[in-house]
Amino acid sequence: MIDPISDMLTRIRNAGRAGHAEVSFPSSKIKAKLAGIMLDKKMISGFSVEENGNKKMLNIALKYHKNEKGESVSQIQGLKRVSRQGQRIYVRKSDIVPVKSGYGFSIISTSKGLYTDGEAKKAGLGGEVICEIW
């Protein structure tokens, strides 16, 4: 696996489209922090890190809601990896823009840790844009 964060986002996207209740993948500190931000923003219903022998697995419980037709739809409508290994994307605090006209958020890796776009702008921090979630 070349890019573990892209793998995480793809697994969440695919599980949401398939209607799975939860998804699991290998854990790391940054993936757990990303899951924590998604939980704070109420995009997922929970997550846990479990040890399976010498491997740690991150389990994410997906959140669903009913649309106007009464169908069950994932709370996460879209995930986009912005900064990749081949092309890093950095923003200054003044260049942080809302995602999907404020209906989504981006996660920015700053010198003080991972922040959402609103938190980074409020703290006056710029950094690498990890992903966008809406």
Backbone bond lengths (Angstrom), bond angles and torsions (degrees), N, CA, C in turn:
res aa  C-N    CA-C-N  psi(-1)  N-CA   C-N-CA  omega(-1)  CA-C   N-CA-C  phi
1 M - - - 1.441 - - 1.526 107.97 -
2 I 1.309 116.13 124.12 1.456 121.03 -176.19 1.520 111.44 -84.33
3 D 1.320 117.78 -45.41 1.463 121.03 -177.88 1.524 109.64 -124.43
4 P 1.352 117.92 101.15 1.463 120.34 -175.85 1.526 114.31 -65.84
5 I 1.326 118.60 -30.26 1.472 120.53 179.98 1.525 109.79 -70.69
6 S 1.338 117.19 -41.16 1.470 119.84 175.97 1.518 110.77 -61.98
7 D 1.331 116.85 -38.51 1.457 121.23 177.61 1.527 110.31 -62.14
8 M 1.329 117.07 -43.29 1.468 121.81 178.69 1.528 110.50 -60.65
9 L 1.327 116.77 -48.90 1.463 120.85 -178.55 1.524 111.46 -63.62
10 T 1.327 117.04 -39.62 1.460 120.81 178.87 1.517 111.34 -65.50
11 R 1.330 117.09 -41.26 1.469 119.91 178.63 1.523 111.26 -64.39
12 I 1.340 117.76 -40.30 1.467 120.83 177.97 1.519 109.84 -65.38
13 R 1.331 117.65 -44.58 1.464 122.41 179.86 1.524 110.52 -60.35
14 N 1.337 117.35 -47.26 1.465 121.21 -178.53 1.524 111.91 -66.39
15 A 1.335 117.58 -40.45 1.462 120.70 179.57 1.528 110.79 -65.65
16 G 1.324 117.54 -38.19 1.463 120.83 177.63 1.509 112.14 -65.12
17 R 1.326 116.80 -41.63 1.462 120.41 179.21 1.528 112.07 -68.77
18 A 1.342 115.94 -32.03 1.464 120.16 -179.68 1.523 112.43 -83.62
19 G 1.346 117.88 -10.58 1.454 121.54 178.11 1.516 114.78 82.72
20 H 1.319 117.71 20.83 1.466 121.07 178.72 1.528 110.89 -71.97
21 A 1.314 115.90 147.85 1.463 121.21 -179.84 1.525 111.16 -76.07
22 E 1.323 116.93 -34.46 1.464 119.43 178.79 1.520 110.22 -148.72
23 V 1.323 114.20 163.90 1.457 121.72 -179.70 1.526 107.63 -138.24
24 S 1.331 117.03 145.39 1.464 119.76 179.10 1.521 109.36 -133.65
25 F 1.331 114.48 151.50 1.457 122.58 -179.45 1.519 108.29 -160.73
26 P 1.351 118.10 167.15 1.462 120.13 179.90 1.530 111.51 -58.59
27 S 1.322 116.56 140.79 1.460 122.19 -174.15 1.526 111.82 -95.87
28 S 1.325 115.31 153.99 1.458 124.03 169.51 1.523 106.88 -150.85
29 K 1.317 116.93 170.04 1.463 120.43 -178.30 1.527 111.57 -62.92
30 I 1.333 117.25 -43.91 1.463 119.93 -177.31 1.533 110.87 -68.70
31 K 1.337 117.77 -36.16 1.467 120.14 177.53 1.523 110.47 -65.85
32 A 1.335 117.54 -39.45 1.464 121.16 177.96 1.528 110.44 -65.48
33 K 1.330 117.63 -37.91 1.466 120.05 177.67 1.527 111.07 -68.51
34 L 1.331 117.37 -38.75 1.463 120.63 175.59 1.528 110.68 -61.46
35 A 1.330 116.55 -42.96 1.469 120.83 178.08 1.525 110.42 -64.45
36 G 1.333 117.62 -37.69 1.461 121.10 177.30 1.523 112.20 -63.08
37 I 1.321 117.06 -39.75 1.467 120.50 177.33 1.525 109.93 -66.46
38 M 1.337 117.48 -41.83 1.473 120.23 178.14 1.523 111.10 -63.08
39 L 1.334 117.13 -35.14 1.462 120.85 177.25 1.525 110.82 -68.86
40 D 1.334 117.44 -42.21 1.464 121.10 177.97 1.524 111.47 -61.67
41 K 1.323 117.35 -35.93 1.463 122.44 179.63 1.529 112.15 -85.72
42 K 1.346 116.97 4.58 1.467 123.53 177.55 1.533 113.17 60.84
43 M 1.331 115.83 34.66 1.462 120.53 176.07 1.531 111.04 -88.78
44 I 1.350 117.17 -24.06 1.460 123.05 176.40 1.527 107.50 -127.84
45 S 1.324 116.64 162.00 1.466 118.42 -178.66 1.521 112.83 -94.15
46 G 1.321 118.44 -11.49 1.457 120.42 176.55 1.513 111.64 169.38
47 F 1.336 115.16 167.15 1.452 120.29 175.18 1.520 109.19 -152.19
48 S 1.322 115.90 157.90 1.463 121.41 177.43 1.519 108.99 -148.51
49 V 1.337 115.10 151.80 1.458 121.94 175.48 1.524 107.26 -110.10
50 E 1.317 116.40 121.24 1.463 121.50 -178.61 1.516 109.44 -118.92
51 E 1.341 115.04 141.39 1.459 119.94 176.59 1.516 109.06 -93.31
52 N 1.308 115.45 127.53 1.453 122.50 179.02 1.528 106.94 -120.61
53 G 1.325 116.22 87.24 1.463 120.26 -173.26 1.521 108.83 74.23
54 N 1.327 116.93 -121.33 1.459 119.56 176.82 1.525 112.22 -100.04
55 K 1.341 117.91 5.50 1.461 122.27 178.37 1.519 110.24 -104.85
56 K 1.322 116.68 142.87 1.460 121.88 174.01 1.520 108.07 -104.47
57 M 1.325 115.04 132.67 1.458 121.05 179.22 1.520 109.01 -116.16
58 L 1.320 116.40 137.24 1.452 122.89 177.37 1.523 107.94 -100.98
59 N 1.329 116.62 120.91 1.468 122.55 178.95 1.517 108.22 -107.60
60 I 1.326 116.43 126.43 1.460 121.82 179.36 1.520 108.58 -116.57
61 A 1.335 116.22 126.69 1.467 122.38 175.65 1.525 107.54 -91.67
62 L 1.322 116.09 117.30 1.461 121.20 -176.83 1.528 110.94 -78.27
63 K 1.313 115.53 153.59 1.463 122.25 -177.82 1.525 108.19 -112.55
64 Y 1.329 115.93 137.19 1.457 121.84 -179.15 1.518 110.24 -125.95
65 H 1.331 116.19 156.52 1.462 122.37 173.67 1.527 107.98 -140.39
66 K 1.316 115.85 164.31 1.468 121.26 179.97 1.525 109.44 -89.96
67 N 1.336 116.27 136.20 1.465 119.25 174.25 1.525 109.56 -88.93
68 E 1.317 116.73 -174.88 1.473 120.11 -176.12 1.528 112.88 -66.17
69 K 1.329 117.71 -20.27 1.462 120.97 177.12 1.519 111.92 -87.29
70 G 1.339 117.04 -4.92 1.455 120.99 -179.40 1.521 113.66 88.60
71 E 1.335 116.50 7.17 1.458 120.58 179.76 1.520 110.24 -85.68
72 S 1.309 116.51 148.69 1.457 121.75 178.59 1.532 108.77 -81.18
73 V 1.348 115.76 123.49 1.464 121.98 -176.42 1.522 108.64 -126.53
74 S 1.328 116.72 141.50 1.456 121.82 179.96 1.523 110.78 -63.89
75 Q 1.326 116.62 142.08 1.461 121.95 176.93 1.527 109.99 -63.18
76 I 1.326 116.89 -34.01 1.466 121.84 178.57 1.525 107.58 -87.14
77 Q 1.328 116.11 109.78 1.454 120.92 -179.98 1.525 112.19 -83.33
78 G 1.335 116.18 -30.01 1.457 119.18 -179.54 1.514 112.31 -159.94
79 L 1.312 115.31 149.77 1.462 123.94 176.45 1.519 106.78 -133.97
80 K 1.319 116.54 134.73 1.461 119.51 179.78 1.518 109.07 -137.41
81 R 1.309 116.73 124.72 1.467 121.88 174.64 1.517 106.79 -79.92
82 V 1.327 118.08 121.77 1.458 121.78 -176.38 1.519 110.57 -94.67
83 S 1.308 117.54 -61.08 1.455 122.55 -178.59 1.517 108.80 -88.15
84 R 1.319 116.26 120.86 1.456 120.91 -178.98 1.518 109.62 -112.12
85 Q 1.321 116.29 174.77 1.458 119.57 179.90 1.519 111.73 -65.82
86 G 1.299 117.79 -33.38 1.457 121.23 -179.34 1.511 113.82 -84.00
87 Q 1.329 117.20 -17.54 1.464 121.04 -177.93 1.522 108.77 -150.42
88 R 1.304 115.61 101.17 1.461 121.35 178.04 1.523 109.23 -82.59
89 I 1.324 116.14 136.91 1.459 122.23 179.57 1.525 108.20 -115.21
90 Y 1.328 116.41 120.38 1.460 122.80 179.36 1.524 109.35 -116.08
91 V 1.332 115.72 148.59 1.465 120.83 176.47 1.527 109.63 -131.59
92 R 1.321 114.75 147.30 1.464 120.31 170.68 1.519 107.12 -84.41
93 K 1.322 115.67 165.35 1.465 118.86 179.75 1.520 111.68 -61.30
94 S 1.342 117.48 -31.49 1.466 120.75 -179.26 1.527 112.11 -78.69
95 D 1.341 118.02 -15.81 1.462 121.52 -177.53 1.527 113.61 -98.95
96 I 1.331 117.97 5.47 1.470 120.94 179.85 1.527 108.46 -75.12
97 V 1.330 115.80 122.86 1.468 121.18 -178.53 1.524 109.34 -117.09
98 P 1.344 117.85 152.97 1.466 120.91 178.56 1.532 111.52 -67.44
99 V 1.314 115.88 150.40 1.462 122.55 178.19 1.520 108.53 -94.69
100 K 1.310 116.48 130.36 1.472 123.10 179.05 1.531 111.32 50.99
101 S 1.315 116.21 48.32 1.467 123.73 178.33 1.519 112.80 56.07
102 G 1.333 116.99 34.25 1.456 122.00 177.95 1.512 114.87 92.86
103 Y 1.351 118.68 -3.00 1.463 121.12 178.65 1.516 112.31 -81.36
104 G 1.323 117.15 -12.72 1.452 121.68 178.29 1.510 110.11 -129.76
105 F 1.315 115.75 -170.61 1.457 120.70 178.62 1.518 109.08 -150.22
106 S 1.315 115.67 157.38 1.455 120.30 173.84 1.517 108.52 -111.31
107 I 1.319 116.10 154.56 1.452 122.38 177.43 1.518 107.29 -108.85
108 I 1.332 115.50 125.22 1.454 122.15 -174.52 1.522 108.93 -117.72
109 S 1.332 115.43 131.25 1.455 121.65 175.86 1.525 107.74 -89.48
110 T 1.333 116.69 111.14 1.456 121.77 -178.67 1.530 109.60 -107.60
111 S 1.309 116.01 -179.95 1.460 120.05 177.61 1.526 111.46 -69.69
112 K 1.327 117.94 -14.95 1.463 122.33 -179.13 1.524 112.19 -107.31
113 G 1.323 118.35 9.97 1.451 121.86 178.96 1.518 111.94 118.84
114 L 1.326 116.41 -168.45 1.461 122.02 179.64 1.522 110.39 -85.03
115 Y 1.326 115.74 133.07 1.454 122.52 178.52 1.521 108.71 -134.34
116 T 1.334 116.06 154.53 1.456 119.69 168.78 1.526 107.51 -77.36
117 D 1.320 116.48 168.37 1.463 119.33 -177.37 1.527 112.33 -61.31
118 G 1.326 117.40 -40.41 1.462 120.98 179.40 1.520 112.74 -66.62
119 E 1.333 116.20 -42.06 1.470 120.34 179.40 1.522 111.11 -66.32
120 A 1.342 117.34 -40.11 1.463 121.09 -179.70 1.531 110.58 -66.36
121 K 1.317 116.32 -40.77 1.469 119.87 179.31 1.526 110.56 -65.61
122 K 1.334 116.26 -41.30 1.458 120.91 179.25 1.529 111.42 -66.01
123 A 1.347 116.88 -36.88 1.461 121.15 179.64 1.520 112.41 -80.90
124 G 1.337 116.97 -8.68 1.457 120.66 180.00 1.514 113.30 74.90
125 L 1.344 116.67 34.97 1.459 121.68 -176.93 1.521 110.87 -118.42
126 G 1.306 116.09 142.73 1.454 122.74 171.48 1.510 107.74 -112.36
127 G 1.323 117.32 -179.75 1.455 120.03 178.11 1.501 112.18 166.07
128 E 1.316 116.03 -159.73 1.456 122.83 -178.80 1.531 109.55 -88.29
129 V 1.309 116.49 128.12 1.467 121.58 178.16 1.523 108.35 -80.02
130 I 1.325 116.67 111.70 1.463 121.59 -177.35 1.538 110.59 -77.58
131 C 1.334 116.58 -55.60 1.450 120.07 -176.79 1.518 110.82 -157.61
132 E 1.328 115.02 168.58 1.465 123.18 173.69 1.515 108.08 -121.30
133 I 1.332 116.07 138.45 1.468 121.61 -179.44 1.521 107.81 -131.53
134 W 1.339 116.54 133.06 1.463 120.82 176.00 1.500 110.66 -142.92
